[in-house]
Amino acid sequence: MNIIKANNYDDMSRKAANIISAQVILKPDCVLGLATGSSPLGLYSHLVERYQQGDLDFSHTKSVNLDEYLGLTHDNPQSYYYFMNENLFRKINIVPENTHIPDGTAADADKACADYEKTIQSLGGVDLQLLGLGNNGHIGFNEPETPFEQTTHCVDLTESTIQANSRFFDKLEDVPTQACTMGIKSIMMARKILIIVSGKGKADIVHKAFFGPVTTSVPASVLQLHPDVTLVADAEALSLCPL
Ligand code: F6R
């Protein structure tokens, strides 16, 4: 694993944007795996800025997102569909038809998950998968004890994840309790993985995930088995790691 230490959140975002930019420049028709949450916001701003400056062209790039809440429509500001459009897609020249997000409104959620996995495969797999790290070690919405061999599937979110996500909602009761997520196997099949982490609050889980045993109780620990992972984390997030 390649570990890149950043000074702070913005430095992490810039360094991670360098890696995604290199991917898009070297393979303009690449498939990017994308994430939502607070970790990638700065990185997306950097990509938008570079696009506006004429340094990046996303017209041939394709994307697949990691996950989506079940039950939120596209126009719901808390849906990941809305998040991606607001923070990235509508600000760059990616073709809307080339962007893919699990359908959280499908009548048959299990079928929608299975179809999503087929979509990833039909695109030829993910070239570079961006991840954030959950406080409990989740990646995507693969909560602790999720079997490593699962592909895209529906999940019940844990109390810890519902609590963590409640910061984006008016009331705790508004936070969806289920989601559709790429599975750990779907994530591990990406050719390259980029995981970004910042802040003191994640120091303990970063240490467990990347320096502890590989175990389903810390889903991100599986990344230790992937041949091409880059962790870009700030000094606070790396403060408990023996570097
Ligand atoms: C988001 C996702 C989640 C987040 C994780 C960290 O699409 O799949 O795994 O990456 O919960 O969230 P933040 O970045 O908000 O701390």
Residues whose N, C-alpha, C, O or C-beta is under 5 A from the ligand:
A	BS01	F6R	A35 T36 G37 S38 S39 P40 L66 D67 L131 G132 L133 G134 H138 I139 G140 F141
